[in-house]
């Protein structure tokens, strides 16, 4: 069933677990996400970026999710706009049927981010829709980064307290050292868990971890076996994801892991059977691999059997 984002995250916040937020760009991805949620008996966020919406069409994105909700009516689902870049983008998503939106004005100065977020919150709340915002810059913490540099990049806990109070935002993504994509860390993975705990203590709202793909060893091996090359990529270790949930994270964004797992299976078949052109033969193993990743992530985050 399609529900507002805050319904899922307020429960997760109260009970202390994380909910996976999985990006999709087509039927295969959205199907794999729902199949996994059904297997794990877990609530889910399904999210589309502005680029994904441009690719699918916003009407198609909403229609696919609503159709899957009818197929699996017992699963609480929030349809989320990932990294909305403007008020208008968020408004279009709300009007189209999204039940959660993110306004990402984190690249602006604090006051401008606050003003833009407040505008989106006012609009979205009139329609019952939950809102996510971000503070800090999403980039990995390197071994040689100075204290001053780290403070310039990562979320300021006191600013987070003021931001949540004045913007009335429902959930917040604080930058604590992750980054998007497959190449998150140059040295050993580092996240600022103490900063996270302080943000949670001061804001008390559900918190979001962006750039949370883990690139598990078996996913990496499968991709490389198929001929793929992801070089020295480093994801967020499972132990870090669990520590982040303990520190107050309730929504965990995952995209890269799904793509890598899916493409590995497609490439394997393409390499093995040069004459194959039945798309179903390529996509079915990709969906299965993707669902495996998602079920594993739900168990790690603690959302399994939380319906």
Secondary structure, DSSP 8 states (H G I E B T S, - for coil): -B--HHHHHHHHHHHT--EEEEE-SSHHHHHHHHHHHHHHT--EEEEEEHHHHHHH-HHHHHHHHHHHHHHTTTS-EEEEEEEE-SHHHHHHHHHHT-SEEEE--TTS-HHHHHHHHHHHHHHHHTTT-EEEEEES------TT--HHHHHHHS--HHHHHHHHHHH--SEEEE-SS--SSSB--SSS----HHHHHHHHHHH-SEEEE-S-----HHHHHHHHHTT---TT-B---HHHHHHHHHTTEEEEEE-HHHHHHHHHHHHHHHHH-TT---HHHHHHHHHHHHHHHHHHHHHHHT-TT--
